[in-house]
Amino acid sequence: MTTKALCTEAQIREMVRTFYAEIRRDEVLGPIFNHHIDDWEEHLLKLEDFWSSILLRTARFSGTPMPKHVALPDLDAAMFQRWLTLFRKTNSVLENQAMVAQANSAAERIAQSLWFGYQIKNNPDAIPVGLH
């Protein structure tokens, strides 16, 4: 019995590239991302591997995103919420809404995890608070 894949690699590529084009233009998040990413093409390919691993279970991504994210200065919960809101908004127009639902759910967990990690690293004596 063969099961149909949730999405194609091309759909993942479209999602990643459309979203990060919006991120780069965003007045709040764009300057942060553009300052810390030297090679956008390399970064986008890594993000495509990341989302392929999540959505298609390809195991193409290997890496540790947490240390790089928690090392960024002056982030706050509103920025993580903005990232999530932009992710959902950008994905809302994509054709494959089954993929979008899975990606949005994963993005919620990822943002929450990165926000908790950020708080623990940068304010270890405080109790971390969620994004909601």
N, CA, C and O atoms as a GROMACS GRO file, in nm:
protein
  528
    1MET      N    1   0.084  -0.118   0.000
    1MET     CA    2   0.000   0.000   0.000
    1MET      C    3   0.089   0.125   0.000
    1MET      O    4   0.172   0.143   0.088
    2THR      N    5   0.070   0.209  -0.098
    2THR     CA    6   0.147   0.331  -0.110
    2THR      C    7   0.065   0.448  -0.059
    2THR      O    8  -0.053   0.462  -0.092
    3THR      N    9   0.128   0.532   0.023
    3THR     CA   10   0.058   0.650   0.070
    3THR      C   11   0.107   0.772  -0.008
    3THR      O   12   0.225   0.782  -0.044
    4LYS      N   13   0.017   0.862  -0.034
    4LYS     CA   14   0.050   0.981  -0.109
    4LYS      C   15   0.127   1.077  -0.018
    4LYS      O   16   0.090   1.098   0.097
    5ALA      N   17   0.233   1.135  -0.071
    5ALA     CA   18   0.313   1.231   0.006
    5ALA      C   19   0.230   1.356   0.032
    5ALA      O   20   0.145   1.395  -0.048
    6LEU      N   21   0.258   1.417   0.145
    6LEU     CA   22   0.189   1.540   0.185
    6LEU      C   23   0.210   1.652   0.083
    6LEU      O   24   0.120   1.732   0.057
    7CYS      N   25   0.330   1.655   0.026
    7CYS     CA   26   0.363   1.763  -0.065
    7CYS      C   27   0.482   1.721  -0.151
    7CYS      O   28   0.538   1.612  -0.135
    8THR      N   29   0.519   1.808  -0.240
    8THR     CA   30   0.637   1.783  -0.323
    8THR      C   31   0.751   1.874  -0.276
    8THR      O   32   0.730   1.971  -0.202
    9GLU      N   33   0.870   1.841  -0.320
    9GLU     CA   34   0.985   1.926  -0.290
    9GLU      C   35   0.966   2.065  -0.353
    9GLU      O   36   1.009   2.166  -0.297
   10ALA      N   37   0.902   2.068  -0.469
   10ALA     CA   38   0.877   2.197  -0.535
   10ALA      C   39   0.783   2.284  -0.451
   10ALA      O   40   0.801   2.406  -0.443
   11GLN      N   41   0.684   2.222  -0.388
   11GLN     CA   42   0.593   2.298  -0.302
   11GLN      C   43   0.665   2.350  -0.177
   11GLN      O   44   0.638   2.460  -0.130
   12ILE      N   45   0.755   2.270  -0.124
   12ILE     CA   46   0.835   2.315  -0.010
   12ILE      C   47   0.923   2.432  -0.052
   12ILE      O   48   0.933   2.532   0.019
   13ARG      N   49   0.985   2.419  -0.166
   13ARG     CA   50   1.070   2.526  -0.217
   13ARG      C   51   0.990   2.656  -0.233
   13ARG      O   52   1.036   2.763  -0.194
   14GLU      N   53   0.871   2.646  -0.290
   14GLU     CA   54   0.786   2.763  -0.308
   14GLU      C   55   0.751   2.825  -0.172
   14GLU      O   56   0.757   2.947  -0.156
   15MET      N   57   0.715   2.743  -0.076
   15MET     CA   58   0.679   2.793   0.057
   15MET      C   59   0.797   2.868   0.120
   15MET      O   60   0.782   2.980   0.168
   16VAL      N   61   0.913   2.804   0.120
   16VAL     CA   62   1.031   2.863   0.183
   16VAL      C   63   1.070   2.994   0.114
   16VAL      O   64   1.092   3.095   0.180
   17ARG      N   65   1.077   2.990  -0.016
   17ARG     CA   66   1.126   3.109  -0.089
   17ARG      C   67   1.026   3.223  -0.085
   17ARG      O   68   1.065   3.339  -0.078
   18THR      N   69   0.898   3.192  -0.091
   18THR     CA   70   0.796   3.297  -0.082
   18THR      C   71   0.797   3.361   0.057
   18THR      O   72   0.792   3.483   0.070
   19PHE      N   73   0.803   3.278   0.159
   19PHE     CA   74   0.803   3.328   0.296
   19PHE      C   75   0.926   3.414   0.324
   19PHE      O   76   0.914   3.524   0.377
   20TYR      N   77   1.043   3.364   0.290
   20TYR     CA   78   1.164   3.440   0.323
   20TYR      C   79   1.182   3.563   0.235
   20TYR      O   80   1.255   3.655   0.273
   21ALA      N   81   1.118   3.568   0.119
   21ALA     CA   82   1.115   3.692   0.042
   21ALA      C   83   1.036   3.797   0.121
   21ALA      O   84   1.073   3.914   0.125
   22GLU      N   85   0.927   3.753   0.183
   22GLU     CA   86   0.848   3.844   0.267
   22GLU      C   87   0.926   3.885   0.392
   22GLU      O   88   0.924   4.002   0.431
   23ILE      N   89   0.994   3.791   0.453
   23ILE     CA   90   1.076   3.822   0.572
   23ILE      C   91   1.178   3.930   0.538
   23ILE      O   92   1.195   4.026   0.613
   24ARG      N   93   1.243   3.915   0.427
   24ARG     CA   94   1.348   4.010   0.388
   24ARG      C   95   1.292   4.150   0.367
   24ARG      O   96   1.365   4.248   0.385
   25ARG      N   97   1.165   4.161   0.330
   25ARG     CA   98   1.102   4.291   0.307
   25ARG      C   99   1.036   4.347   0.434
   25ARG      O  100   1.001   4.465   0.439
   26ASP      N  101   1.019   4.263   0.534
   26ASP     CA  102   0.949   4.306   0.655
   26ASP      C  103   1.028   4.414   0.728
   26ASP      O  104   1.150   4.403   0.744
   27GLU      N  105   0.959   4.518   0.771
   27GLU     CA  106   1.027   4.633   0.833
   27GLU      C  107   1.090   4.601   0.968
   27GLU      O  108   1.187   4.667   1.007
   28VAL      N  109   1.039   4.503   1.038
   28VAL     CA  110   1.094   4.465   1.169
   28VAL      C  111   1.192   4.348   1.155
   28VAL      O  112   1.306   4.356   1.202
   29LEU      N  113   1.149   4.242   1.090
   29LEU     CA  114   1.230   4.120   1.082
   29LEU      C  115   1.336   4.126   0.972
   29LEU      O  116   1.444   4.067   0.987
   30GLY      N  117   1.308   4.195   0.864
   30GLY     CA  118   1.401   4.203   0.754
   30GLY      C  119   1.541   4.248   0.794
   30GLY      O  120   1.639   4.182   0.759
   31PRO      N  121   1.553   4.359   0.866
   31PRO     CA  122   1.687   4.404   0.905
   31PRO      C  123   1.763   4.302   0.991
   31PRO      O  124   1.885   4.290   0.979
   32ILE      N  125   1.693   4.230   1.075
   32ILE     CA  126   1.759   4.130   1.160
   32ILE      C  127   1.812   4.016   1.074
   32ILE      O  128   1.929   3.979   1.083
   33PHE      N  129   1.726   3.960   0.991
   33PHE     CA  130   1.767   3.849   0.904
   33PHE      C  131   1.876   3.893   0.807
   33PHE      O  132   1.977   3.823   0.791
   34ASN      N  133   1.856   4.007   0.743
   34ASN     CA  134   1.953   4.053   0.644
   34ASN      C  135   2.089   4.083   0.706
   34ASN      O  136   2.191   4.069   0.639
   35HIS      N  137   2.091   4.124   0.830
   35HIS     CA  138   2.217   4.152   0.898
   35HIS      C  139   2.294   4.024   0.931
   35HIS      O  140   2.417   4.023   0.927
   36HIS      N  141   2.222   3.918   0.963
   36HIS     CA  142   2.287   3.796   1.012
   36HIS      C  143   2.304   3.687   0.907
   36HIS      O  144   2.374   3.588   0.932
   37ILE      N  145   2.244   3.702   0.791
   37ILE     CA  146   2.257   3.601   0.686
   37ILE      C  147   2.343   3.658   0.574
   37ILE      O  148   2.306   3.755   0.507
   38ASP      N  149   2.459   3.598   0.556
   38ASP     CA  150   2.554   3.646   0.456
   38ASP      C  151   2.523   3.593   0.316
   38ASP      O  152   2.539   3.664   0.217
   39ASP      N  153   2.479   3.469   0.309
   39ASP     CA  154   2.454   3.405   0.180
   39ASP      C  155   2.310   3.354   0.179
   39ASP      O  156   2.282   3.245   0.230
   40TRP      N  157   2.220   3.432   0.121
   40TRP     CA  158   2.079   3.395   0.124
   40TRP      C  159   2.051   3.265   0.049
   40TRP      O  160   1.969   3.185   0.093
   41GLU      N  161   2.118   3.243  -0.062
   41GLU     CA  162   2.092   3.120  -0.138
   41GLU      C  163   2.128   2.998  -0.055
   41GLU      O  164   2.052   2.900  -0.050
   42GLU      N  165   2.242   3.002   0.009
   42GLU     CA  166   2.284   2.890   0.096
   42GLU      C  167   2.184   2.871   0.210
   42GLU      O  168   2.148   2.758   0.243
   43HIS      N  169   2.139   2.980   0.268
   43HIS     CA  170   2.045   2.972   0.379
   43HIS      C  171   1.910   2.914   0.332
   43HIS      O  172   1.851   2.831   0.401
   44LEU      N  173   1.863   2.957   0.217
   44LEU     CA  174   1.736   2.906   0.165
   44LEU      C  175   1.744   2.757   0.135
   44LEU      O  176   1.649   2.683   0.162
   45LEU      N  177   1.856   2.713   0.080
   45LEU     CA  178   1.873   2.569   0.056
   45LEU      C  179   1.870   2.490   0.186
   45LEU      O  180   1.812   2.381   0.192
   46LYS      N  181   1.931   2.545   0.290
   46LYS     CA  182   1.930   2.480   0.421
   46LYS      C  183   1.788   2.477   0.477
   46LYS      O  184   1.747   2.378   0.538
   47LEU      N  185   1.713   2.584   0.458
   47LEU     CA  186   1.574   2.588   0.504
   47LEU      C  187   1.486   2.490   0.426
   47LEU      O  188   1.395   2.430   0.482
   48GLU      N  189   1.514   2.475   0.298
   48GLU     CA  190   1.440   2.375   0.219
   48GLU      C  191   1.467   2.236   0.273
   48GLU      O  192   1.376   2.154   0.284
   49ASP      N  193   1.592   2.207   0.306
   49ASP     CA  194   1.625   2.077   0.368
   49ASP      C  195   1.552   2.061   0.502
   49ASP      O  196   1.498   1.955   0.532
   50PHE      N  197   1.551   2.168   0.581
   50PHE     CA  198   1.485   2.166   0.711
   50PHE      C  199   1.336   2.131   0.696
   50PHE      O  200   1.285   2.040   0.762
   51TRP      N  201   1.267   2.204   0.608
   51TRP     CA  202   1.123   2.180   0.591
   51TRP      C  203   1.095   2.046   0.521
   51TRP      O  204   0.991   1.985   0.547
   52SER      N  205   1.183   2.002   0.435
   52SER     CA  206   1.169   1.870   0.374
   52SER      C  207   1.177   1.762   0.482
   52SER      O  208   1.102   1.664   0.480
   53SER      N  209   1.268   1.780   0.576
   53SER     CA  210   1.282   1.685   0.686
   53SER      C  211   1.156   1.681   0.772
   53SER      O  212   1.115   1.575   0.819
   54ILE      N  213   1.096   1.797   0.793
   54ILE     CA  214   0.976   1.804   0.876
   54ILE      C  215   0.853   1.750   0.802
   54ILE      O  216   0.778   1.667   0.854
   55LEU      N  217   0.833   1.797   0.680
   55LEU     CA  218   0.709   1.766   0.609
   55LEU      C  219   0.711   1.634   0.533
   55LEU      O  220   0.608   1.570   0.517
   56LEU      N  221   0.829   1.592   0.487
   56LEU     CA  222   0.839   1.467   0.412
   56LEU      C  223   0.924   1.362   0.483
   56LEU      O  224   0.940   1.250   0.433
   57ARG      N  225   0.975   1.396   0.598
   57ARG     CA  226   1.059   1.306   0.678
   57ARG      C  227   1.180   1.254   0.599
   57ARG      O  228   1.215   1.136   0.606
   58THR      N  229   1.241   1.344   0.524
   58THR     CA  230   1.354   1.305   0.440
   58THR      C  231   1.486   1.296   0.517
   58THR      O  232   1.582   1.236   0.468
   59ALA      N  233   1.492   1.354   0.634
   59ALA     CA  234   1.614   1.355   0.716
   59ALA      C  235   1.731   1.424   0.644
   59ALA      O  236   1.847   1.394   0.671
   60ARG      N  237   1.698   1.515   0.554
   60ARG     CA  238   1.805   1.588   0.482
   60ARG      C  239   1.872   1.694   0.567
   60ARG      O  240   1.987   1.730   0.542
   61PHE      N  241   1.802   1.743   0.666
   61PHE     CA  242   1.858   1.851   0.746
   61PHE      C  243   1.937   1.795   0.863
   61PHE      O  244   1.892   1.706   0.935
   62SER      N  245   2.056   1.849   0.879
   62SER     CA  246   2.131   1.820   1.000
   62SER      C  247   2.187   1.953   1.047
   62SER      O  248   2.252   2.026   0.972
   63GLY      N  249   2.163   1.983   1.168
   63GLY     CA  250   2.210   2.110   1.221
   63GLY      C  251   2.146   2.138   1.355
   63GLY      O  252   2.061   2.063   1.402
   64THR      N  253   2.189   2.247   1.414
   64THR     CA  254   2.136   2.288   1.544
   64THR      C  255   2.099   2.436   1.537
   64THR      O  256   2.183   2.522   1.564
   65PRO      N  257   1.976   2.466   1.502
   65PRO     CA  258   1.934   2.605   1.488
   65PRO      C  259   1.932   2.683   1.621
   65PRO      O  260   1.949   2.805   1.621
   66MET      N  261   1.911   2.614   1.732
   66MET     CA  262   1.893   2.684   1.859
   66MET      C  263   2.011   2.776   1.894
   66MET      O  264   1.987   2.893   1.924
   67PRO      N  265   2.135   2.730   1.893
   67PRO     CA  266   2.246   2.819   1.934
   67PRO      C  267   2.254   2.949   1.853
   67PRO      O  268   2.284   3.055   1.909
   68LYS      N  269   2.229   2.940   1.725
   68LYS     CA  270   2.236   3.061   1.641
   68LYS      C  271   2.124   3.158   1.674
   68LYS      O  272   2.143   3.279   1.672
   69HIS      N  273   2.008   3.105   1.703
   69HIS     CA  274   1.894   3.192   1.733
   69HIS      C  275   1.906   3.255   1.872
   69HIS      O  276   1.875   3.373   1.890
   70VAL      N  277   1.949   3.178   1.971
   70VAL     CA  278   1.956   3.234   2.106
   70VAL      C  279   2.070   3.334   2.119
   70VAL      O  280   2.072   3.414   2.214
   71ALA      N  281   2.165   3.332   2.027
   71ALA     CA  282   2.278   3.426   2.033
   71ALA      C  283   2.242   3.564   1.977
   71ALA      O  284   2.318   3.659   1.994
   72LEU      N  285   2.128   3.574   1.910
   72LEU     CA  286   2.089   3.703   1.852
   72LEU      C  287   2.053   3.802   1.962
   72LEU      O  288   1.988   3.765   2.060
   73PRO      N  289   2.094   3.927   1.948
   73PRO     CA  290   2.064   4.025   2.053
   73PRO      C  291   1.924   4.085   2.040
   73PRO      O  292   1.870   4.100   1.930
   74ASP      N  293   1.868   4.119   2.154
   74ASP     CA  294   1.748   4.204   2.162
   74ASP      C  295   1.624   4.152   2.091
   74ASP      O  296   1.551   4.229   2.029
   75LEU      N  297   1.599   4.023   2.099
   75LEU     CA  298   1.474   3.970   2.045
   75LEU      C  299   1.368   3.972   2.153
   75LEU      O  300   1.400   3.972   2.272
   76ASP      N  301   1.242   3.975   2.110
   76ASP     CA  302   1.133   3.970   2.208
   76ASP      C  303   1.019   3.884   2.152
   76ASP      O  304   1.020   3.845   2.035
   77ALA      N  305   0.922   3.858   2.237
   77ALA     CA  306   0.811   3.770   2.199
   77ALA      C  307   0.735   3.824   2.078
   77ALA      O  308   0.689   3.747   1.994
   78ALA      N  309   0.722   3.956   2.069
   78ALA     CA  310   0.649   4.015   1.957
   78ALA      C  311   0.716   3.981   1.823
   78ALA      O  312   0.647   3.966   1.722
   79MET      N  313   0.847   3.970   1.823
   79MET     CA  314   0.917   3.934   1.699
   79MET      C  315   0.889   3.790   1.658
   79MET      O  316   0.870   3.761   1.539
   80PHE      N  317   0.885   3.701   1.755
   80PHE     CA  318   0.852   3.562   1.725
   80PHE      C  319   0.707   3.551   1.678
   80PHE      O  320   0.678   3.474   1.586
   81GLN      N  321   0.618   3.627   1.740
   81GLN     CA  322   0.477   3.628   1.697
   81GLN      C  323   0.466   3.685   1.556
   81GLN      O  324   0.389   3.634   1.474
   82ARG      N  325   0.541   3.789   1.528
   82ARG     CA  326   0.538   3.850   1.394
   82ARG      C  327   0.584   3.748   1.290
   82ARG      O  328   0.526   3.739   1.183
   83TRP      N  329   0.691   3.672   1.323
   83TRP     CA  330   0.740   3.568   1.233
   83TRP      C  331   0.629   3.467   1.204
   83TRP      O  332   0.605   3.430   1.089
   84LEU      N  333   0.562   3.423   1.311
   84LEU     CA  334   0.453   3.325   1.294
   84LEU      C  335   0.338   3.382   1.212
   84LEU      O  336   0.285   3.314   1.124
   85THR      N  337   0.298   3.504   1.241
   85THR     CA  338   0.188   3.568   1.168
   85THR      C  339   0.222   3.580   1.020
   85THR      O  340   0.138   3.553   0.935
   86LEU      N  341   0.343   3.621   0.990
   86LEU     CA  342   0.386   3.635   0.851
   86LEU      C  343   0.394   3.498   0.783
   86LEU      O  344   0.359   3.485   0.666
   87PHE      N  345   0.438   3.396   0.857
   87PHE     CA  346   0.444   3.260   0.804
   87PHE      C  347   0.304   3.215   0.764
   87PHE      O  348   0.283   3.166   0.652
   88ARG      N  349   0.209   3.231   0.855
   88ARG     CA  350   0.070   3.188   0.826
   88ARG      C  351   0.010   3.266   0.710
   88ARG      O  352  -0.053   3.209   0.621
   89LYS      N  353   0.031   3.398   0.711
   89LYS     CA  354  -0.025   3.484   0.605
   89LYS      C  355   0.032   3.445   0.469
   89LYS      O  356  -0.043   3.432   0.372
   90THR      N  357   0.162   3.428   0.462
   90THR     CA  358   0.227   3.392   0.335
   90THR      C  359   0.180   3.256   0.287
   90THR      O  360   0.155   3.237   0.168
   91ASN      N  361   0.166   3.162   0.379
   91ASN     CA  362   0.123   3.027   0.342
   91ASN      C  363  -0.024   3.020   0.304
   91ASN      O  364  -0.065   2.927   0.234
   92SER      N  365  -0.104   3.114   0.349
   92SER     CA  366  -0.249   3.107   0.327
   92SER      C  367  -0.286   3.106   0.179
   92SER      O  368  -0.394   3.059   0.143
   93VAL      N  369  -0.200   3.157   0.094
   93VAL     CA  370  -0.232   3.162  -0.049
   93VAL      C  371  -0.176   3.043  -0.127
   93VAL      O  372  -0.201   3.030  -0.247
   94LEU      N  373  -0.101   2.957  -0.060
   94LEU     CA  374  -0.044   2.841  -0.128
   94LEU      C  375  -0.155   2.741  -0.161
   94LEU      O  376  -0.254   2.729  -0.089
   95GLU      N  377  -0.136   2.670  -0.270
   95GLU     CA  378  -0.238   2.576  -0.318
   95GLU      C  379  -0.256   2.456  -0.226
   95GLU      O  380  -0.369   2.414  -0.201
   96ASN      N  381  -0.147   2.400  -0.175
   96ASN     CA  382  -0.153   2.278  -0.096
   96ASN      C  383  -0.180   2.312   0.051
   96ASN      O  384  -0.087   2.330   0.130
   97GLN      N  385  -0.308   2.320   0.085
   97GLN     CA  386  -0.344   2.360   0.220
   97GLN      C  387  -0.323   2.248   0.323
   97GLN      O  388  -0.316   2.276   0.443
   98ALA      N  389  -0.312   2.124   0.280
   98ALA     CA  390  -0.276   2.016   0.373
   98ALA      C  391  -0.133   2.036   0.420
   98ALA      O  392  -0.103   2.020   0.538
   99MET      N  393  -0.045   2.070   0.327
   99MET     CA  394   0.094   2.100   0.362
   99MET      C  395   0.098   2.223   0.452
   99MET      O  396   0.170   2.224   0.552
  100VAL      N  397   0.023   2.324   0.418
  100VAL     CA  398   0.021   2.448   0.495
  100VAL      C  399  -0.020   2.420   0.639
  100VAL      O  400   0.040   2.474   0.732
  101ALA      N  401  -0.122   2.338   0.658
  101ALA     CA  402  -0.167   2.306   0.794
  101ALA      C  403  -0.056   2.240   0.875
  101ALA      O  404  -0.032   2.276   0.990
  102GLN      N  405   0.013   2.146   0.813
  102GLN     CA  406   0.125   2.078   0.882
  102GLN      C  407   0.240   2.176   0.908
  102GLN      O  408   0.300   2.176   1.016
  103ALA      N  409   0.271   2.257   0.810
  103ALA     CA  410   0.382   2.353   0.824
  103ALA      C  411   0.350   2.456   0.932
  103ALA      O  412   0.435   2.489   1.013
  104ASN      N  413   0.228   2.506   0.932
  104ASN     CA  414   0.189   2.605   1.033
  104ASN      C  415   0.195   2.546   1.173
  104ASN      O  416   0.239   2.613   1.267
  105SER      N  417   0.153   2.424   1.188
  105SER     CA  418   0.158   2.356   1.318
  105SER      C  419   0.303   2.339   1.363
  105SER      O  420   0.336   2.364   1.479
  106ALA      N  421   0.388   2.297   1.272
  106ALA     CA  422   0.530   2.281   1.305
  106ALA      C  423   0.593   2.416   1.337
  106ALA      O  424   0.672   2.426   1.431
  107ALA      N  425   0.559   2.519   1.261
  107ALA     CA  426   0.615   2.652   1.284
  107ALA      C  427   0.578   2.704   1.423
  107ALA      O  428   0.658   2.770   1.489
  108GLU      N  429   0.458   2.675   1.465
  108GLU     CA  430   0.414   2.714   1.600
  108GLU      C  431   0.504   2.650   1.706
  108GLU      O  432   0.550   2.718   1.798
  109ARG      N  433   0.530   2.522   1.691
  109ARG     CA  434   0.616   2.451   1.787
  109ARG      C  435   0.760   2.503   1.780
  109ARG      O  436   0.826   2.518   1.883
  110ILE      N  437   0.807   2.528   1.660
  110ILE     CA  438   0.944   2.577   1.641
  110ILE      C  439   0.961   2.715   1.705
  110ILE      O  440   1.056   2.739   1.778
  111ALA      N  441   0.868   2.804   1.676
  111ALA     CA  442   0.877   2.940   1.731
  111ALA      C  443   0.872   2.935   1.884
  111ALA      O  444   0.947   3.005   1.952
  112GLN      N  445   0.782   2.853   1.936
  112GLN     CA  446   0.770   2.840   2.082
  112GLN      C  447   0.900   2.787   2.143
  112GLN      O  448   0.947   2.838   2.244
  113SER      N  449   0.956   2.686   2.080
  113SER     CA  450   1.080   2.626   2.129
  113SER      C  451   1.195   2.727   2.125
  113SER      O  452   1.271   2.740   2.221
  114LEU      N  453   1.208   2.798   2.013
  114LEU     CA  454   1.316   2.897   2.000
  114LEU      C  455   1.297   3.010   2.100
  114LEU      O  456   1.395   3.060   2.157
  115TRP      N  457   1.173   3.052   2.122
  115TRP     CA  458   1.146   3.158   2.219
  115TRP      C  459   1.180   3.112   2.362
  115TRP      O  460   1.240   3.187   2.438
  116PHE      N  461   1.142   2.992   2.397
  116PHE     CA  462   1.179   2.939   2.529
  116PHE      C  463   1.330   2.931   2.542
  116PHE      O  464   1.386   2.975   2.643
  117GLY      N  465   1.396   2.876   2.442
  117GLY     CA  466   1.542   2.866   2.444
  117GLY      C  467   1.608   3.002   2.456
  117GLY      O  468   1.707   3.018   2.529
  118TYR      N  469   1.554   3.099   2.384
  118TYR     CA  470   1.609   3.234   2.389
  118TYR      C  471   1.599   3.292   2.530
  118TYR      O  472   1.694   3.351   2.581
  119GLN      N  473   1.484   3.273   2.592
  119GLN     CA  474   1.465   3.325   2.727
  119GLN      C  475   1.557   3.257   2.828
  119GLN      O  476   1.617   3.323   2.913
  120ILE      N  477   1.568   3.127   2.818
  120ILE     CA  478   1.652   3.051   2.911
  120ILE      C  479   1.798   3.093   2.898
  120ILE      O  480   1.867   3.107   2.999
  121LYS      N  481   1.845   3.112   2.776
  121LYS     CA  482   1.984   3.152   2.754
  121LYS      C  483   2.012   3.296   2.799
  121LYS      O  484   2.115   3.324   2.859
  122ASN      N  485   1.920   3.384   2.769
  122ASN     CA  486   1.944   3.526   2.791
  122ASN      C  487   1.893   3.580   2.924
  122ASN      O  488   1.929   3.691   2.963
  123ASN      N  489   1.811   3.504   2.993
  123ASN     CA  490   1.762   3.544   3.125
  123ASN      C  491   1.740   3.418   3.208
  123ASN      O  492   1.626   3.383   3.239
  124PRO      N  493   1.849   3.350   3.244
  124PRO     CA  494   1.838   3.217   3.305
  124PRO      C  495   1.769   3.214   3.442
  124PRO      O  496   1.726   3.108   3.486
  125ASP      N  497   1.758   3.327   3.508
  125ASP     CA  498   1.694   3.329   3.640
  125ASP      C  499   1.544   3.348   3.634
  125ASP      O  500   1.475   3.332   3.734
  126ALA      N  501   1.491   3.382   3.517
  126ALA     CA  502   1.347   3.403   3.503
  126ALA      C  503   1.279   3.277   3.451
  126ALA      O  504   1.341   3.193   3.386
  127ILE      N  505   1.152   3.265   3.481
  127ILE     CA  506   1.072   3.154   3.428
  127ILE      C  507   1.027   3.192   3.288
  127ILE      O  508   0.964   3.296   3.272
  128PRO      N  509   1.056   3.110   3.187
  128PRO     CA  510   1.017   3.143   3.051
  128PRO      C  511   0.865   3.152   3.037
  128PRO      O  512   0.790   3.078   3.101
  129VAL      N  513   0.822   3.243   2.953
  129VAL     CA  514   0.679   3.258   2.924
  129VAL      C  515   0.654   3.223   2.779
  129VAL      O  516   0.742   3.240   2.694
  130GLY      N  517   0.534   3.173   2.751
  130GLY     CA  518   0.499   3.133   2.616
  130GLY      C  519   0.469   3.253   2.527
  130GLY      O  520   0.469   3.367   2.572
  131LEU      N  521   0.445   3.225   2.402
  131LEU     CA  522   0.416   3.330   2.305
  131LEU      C  523   0.272   3.379   2.312
  131LEU      O  524   0.242   3.487   2.262
  132HIS      N  525   0.185   3.303   2.371
  132HIS     CA  526   0.043   3.344   2.373
  132HIS      C  527   0.006   3.407   2.503
  132HIS      O  528  -0.108   3.448   2.522
   0.00000   0.00000   0.00000
